[in-house]
């Protein structure tokens, strides 16, 4: 949608009860309009407010976001200073020291893809806000000021009560008494007024959200898996987690946002301190309010707890990593011998390879230069040989263990990224072809695209990493798993036993 409009009325409402504690914010009203100039009615929108100092191109001193729902006229009411702060501290703005400008952006779909709507100057700073900047020089009670001016000569409203709001119309100030519960402020014929909110027979509530698991815990990372199970009857415009070192974290602690809507989502926290306990809660926001899940905690591991090495019968040393309480090899197997010392057969042509019913290995493309990077390709007869393909004390992973990894790291569409090594061949910092979609390697598994030998022919180096499990499917086929360069998926398949694939072992 292009050429969107926010029509701001620029009405600043001053609380008449001047001696009371001034609120840290001021009201701002707007009508959201589409490209045809029609109000965007009864819809959640995203609005970003920025405060600039000295000029319309001045320094950004504060920024916050709102995700309100428009009424039938497209109207939203914002309390600037009370939104979700993303930059700066509203209470520290020195209102009396400079000119200030309001910069506005909007996402009509209720998300955070804000389009600029314009910049306008605050022609007069709300008295209550300016008083905050001078709070350190008097008690906060207007009656305690010496030589206090008589404001009656400027604004005199007969019968004013605590909580009344003022608005200026024509040449006069007018009083709007405080509204009642379940009322919202609207503007009709350029006059602000209260209107009752009615949802008919539909009950609206804040969303329901829960943390389903904490996985992938390492010395410096952890993945939080959560689920927005109910939208409460209104669009969920924001969701994520709050986290920190203290119990029951909130928006004053660390906040990581992840999309909108209902359903599952995962967030990986990085750059954590090892051997440290963190507390986390998931949150979700709709037009009614924000809900938090129950608190969960986790403790990061030490480096010595999660990394190590293992040596095979040939003397090859492999890095290892702890993933989901199971030790995995973090490199592809390279051995030429079974664990009892017998040689594994090799050197077969394309035609001979297809007809094999015994264990065999090959370099990719019969080129030994690939061995240090990708290891060797083994048929499943070598995997299943009773003499043992893995080092002593290690074994092949099961298909169920691959499914556990899939479920812990975001499901089949995301888990491959958690296992793939980062970087690309084109950039010279990795081995996967671009774009190496979704690769984070948060598990430390460090999967590489070693390709495969299929019907004796070598395929897909740089694009695909194929790995055997230890599980047979039938007399001719066995289970495997794979990752691809252009998706973040972790795929499970069934391949013919004569295929040549990479091998990763796990500790018994």
Order of alpha helices (4+ residues) and beta strands (2+ residues): beta-beta-beta-beta-beta-beta-beta-beta-alpha-beta-beta-beta-beta-beta-beta-beta-beta-beta-beta-beta-beta-alpha-beta-beta-beta-beta-alpha-beta-alpha-beta-alpha-beta-alpha-alpha-beta-beta-beta-beta-beta-beta
